[in-house]
Amino acid sequence: MNEGKRRAANMLKTARGQIDGIIKMVEEDRYCVDISTQILSAIGLLKKANINILNSHIRSCVATAILQGEEQGEEKIEEIINIIDKYIK
């Protein structure tokens, strides 16, 4: 596992812990704004983890595909464009 994926895994584990905490807050009927703040924090971690995964993919899989030839490179670039499109919606 490369460094980008390792960082992403750590962020995802942290987000999982936050989500468990958020569920407990909801079950305990805690203040809605506090719950919402924690949800936004977990979303932020998920976004950062996603960026780390995409960065890793671009620097390894996409770069290798581009070096192998136009068709493989175009496919990988198209994948990234589709992910970015989903990310910004």
Sequence and secondary structure as in RCSB ss.txt:
>XXXX:A:sequence
MNEGKRRAANMLKTARGQIDGIIKMVEEDRYCVDISTQILSAIGLLKKANINILNSHIRSCVATAILQGEEQGEE
KIEEIINIIDKYIK
>XXXX:A:secstr
  HHHHHHHHHHHHHHHHHHHHHHHHHTT  HHHHHHHHHHHHHHHHHHHHHHHHHHIIIIIHHHHHH HHHHHH
HHHHHHHHHHHHH 
